[in-house]
Amino acid sequence: MSIVVEVDRLVKDFGEVRALEGLSFHVKNGEIYGLIGPNGAGKTTALRIVSTLLKPTSGLVKVLGHDVVDEAAEIRSLISYLPEEAGAYKNLSGYEYLEFMAKFTADNSEAVKEVVESAVEISGLGERLKDKLKTYSKGMKRRVLVARVLMTKPKLGVLDEPTGGLDVLHSIHVRRIIKQYVANQGLTILLSSHNMLEVEYLCDRVAIITKGKIVAEGSPPELKKNLNASNLEEVFAKVIGFV
């Protein structure tokens, strides 16, 4: 199985503050890999470096064989990134927004149409896509944004808190879509989430980060077995020293 993301001894400093301290992990093709940890652990910083939005202080980061510093443009054409606080153009309808975003990557009108049709199916919002985004709930907006990420069938999807702040029904929809796309489209996902139920359901492997370092890594069943825990929430609490 080929490696999609390779992170080796990654360090990131913001002035005198060290956000990442020698982080190393890899993500395999077709895998959902989760980064979890307390607030300020460095999860979002790691995702932004992988997505070429931040440069590392030191260490190696490659995506599909491309270096994030020297080959950032090549990486950006292969991935799609969803920030935790992503926004959209509120005066466009959901459909207009998806069409607008599709034009950045699709080569012609037929390709745009195909990409948007895929996004409509992913979002599951039906006729509501005709309404302006400013009338949407947070859950509806997030579904449109997840559709925007997946509609181009990227080689890698980077998702920061994909269901953060959503109610149960919207969260279930987003999780199902992510799981289905990995299974059906061969997509690889790197995500961060505070929701341990979500991580346990979605992720093939998980890395727990605290103070910029990985302190445990493995599949959810492996982590639960190794730490004699009944669920991933207990694993998390034990590893970071909460219990």
N, C-alpha and C positions, 0 to 999 in steps of 0.2 A: 504494500500500500504506500503510495507516494506521500511526501510531506508537502503540505500547502503552506503552513506557517512554521518558520524556524526562528526561535528566540534563544540567544546564547549570551549569558552573562550581561544582560541589559542593565545599564545604569542610566538614570535620569535625574539631573539636579535642576532645581529651580532656585538660583542663587545659592544660598547656604543650606537650603532644604533638599535632602535627598529623598525623592519620591519612589524610586526603584533602586534596589540594592542587589545587583547581580542576578536578575530574573532569567530563568532558563526553562523553556517548555517547547513542545512542538504540537502541531495540529495535523492530523492525517486527513487525507482526501476522503470526503463523504462523512466526516465526523462532526458531531456537535460537541464543542469543547467549552467548558464554563470556567470563568474566573470569578471566584467569590471571596468575600472578605469584608471586614468592617469598613465604615466610612473612612476615607483617607488612606486606605491600604495601598492604593496605586493602580487599581483596576482600570479606571477610565484613562489614566495616563498611558498604560500599556496598550489599550485599544487604539488610542489616538496615534501612538507611534506606529503600530501595525498598519494603520490607515493612512500613513504618511502626513498626518497633520502636525505632528511634533517630531523633532529630530532627537535621536538618542544622544546622551552625553558620551557614552561609550558602549561597547558591546556590538553584537551582530543581530540584525533582524532581517529576515528574508521572507518574501511572500511569493510563492510559486517560482522560486529560484531568483527573484529580483531583489536587489538590495534597496531598503526603504529610503536611503539617503541618495544613492547614485542613480537609481532607476525608479524614482517616485512616479513619474508620468506613466510608465508601463504598468505599475501596480494599480494606479487609479482607474485604468481602463478595464481592469479585471475584477475589481471588488466593488462592493456597495456598503456604505456605512450609515448606520442610524444612531445618532446621538441620543442621549437620554432626554434632552430638552429640545428635540428637533421641532421646528415650526413649519408652517406652510402658508401660502398666500391666501389670506382669509377672504378676499373678495372674489376669488375664483371658485367655481364649483369644484366638487371632488373630481369630476370627469375632466374638467379643463386643466386642473392642476396636474393630473396624471398624464394628460396629453402633452402639456408643456414640458414636463420632465422627460418624457419619452423622446422628445425631439433632440435631446442632447446626445443620445446614443444611437437612435435608429437612423438608418441611411436614407430612407425614402418614406413616402406617405403610407405605403402598404405595410412597411415594417412598423411604423408608428401605430397604425391601427391594430396590428397583431399584438404589440407590446401592451397597449392600453386594454385590449380585450382580456389579456392575461391578468392585468391589474384589477380589472372589474371583478373577475372571478375570485381572485385572491382576497379582495376586501370583503366580499359578501354583502355589500351595502345596497346593491340593486338600484332602485329608483332614487334613493337618497343621494347618489352621486351627482344628480342634477342640481342639488341644492348647494348654496355657497358654504364654504368651509367654516365661516364665522357662525353658522347655525349648528355646527356639529358639537356633540359631547366630546370629552377628552378621549373616550374609548373609540369613537368613530374616527377622530383625527388620527389616532395611533394606527388604526386598521388601514387607513389610506397610506400612511407613511410606511408601514410594513409592506404594503402592496408595491409602493414605489421602489423599495429596496429589492424586492424579489422579482419584479416584473421583467427585468432585463436578464434574468438568469445568470447572475454573476458567478465567477468561480469561487468567490469567498464573500459571505455576508458577515459583517461585523455589527453586532447589535448590543447597544448599551442600555440595559434595563428595558427590554422590549415590551414588557407589560406593566411597567412602573406606574402606579396610581390608577390602574384600570379595575373595573368591577369584575366579578367572577365570570360573567358571560363573555365579555369582550376578551378577557384573559384566555379563556378556553379556546376561543376562535383563533387568536394569534398563535397560541401554542400548537394547535392542530395544524395550522398552515405551515409553520416552520418545520414540524415533524414530517408532514407530507412532502414538502419541497425537497428536503434532504433525501427522502426515500425515492421520490419519483424523478427528480432532476439531477441527482448527483451533486447537490450543493454541499458546500462545507460551511460550517457556522462557528464563529468565535463570539461568545456572548458573555456579558456580565449581568448578574441579577442578585437582588437581595432576597428573592422569593425561593426558599429552599425546596418547596413543593415543585415549583417550576423547574428548578435545576435538576432535581431527582427524576422528573418525568422526561425532560428533554435531553440531558447530557449523557454522552457516552463516557466521557472522562471529565474530571473536575480538578482544578488546582485551587487550593485555599491560600490566599495571600494575606499577610499581615506585615505592616511596616516595610512594604516594598519587597518582601521575600516570600517565596513559596514555602509553606511549612507542611503541606500534605498534598498528595496528588494520587489519583486513581479513579477507577469507575465508582459510581455510588455504592454498588454492592460491596466492592473491595474495602472502601473506606468505612462502611458500616461494620463490616466483619472485623477489620483491624482494630477498631476503636470500641467494639462491643456496644454499638449504638443501634437503636431501633429505626432511626431516620437520619437524614442528612443534617437536619437542624441540630440534633444532638452531637453529631460529628463536628460540626462547625463550632459549637460552644466548647467542646472539649479541646479542640486543636488550638483555639485562640486563648484558652485558659480562663474561660468564663465560668466553668464548673469544675 
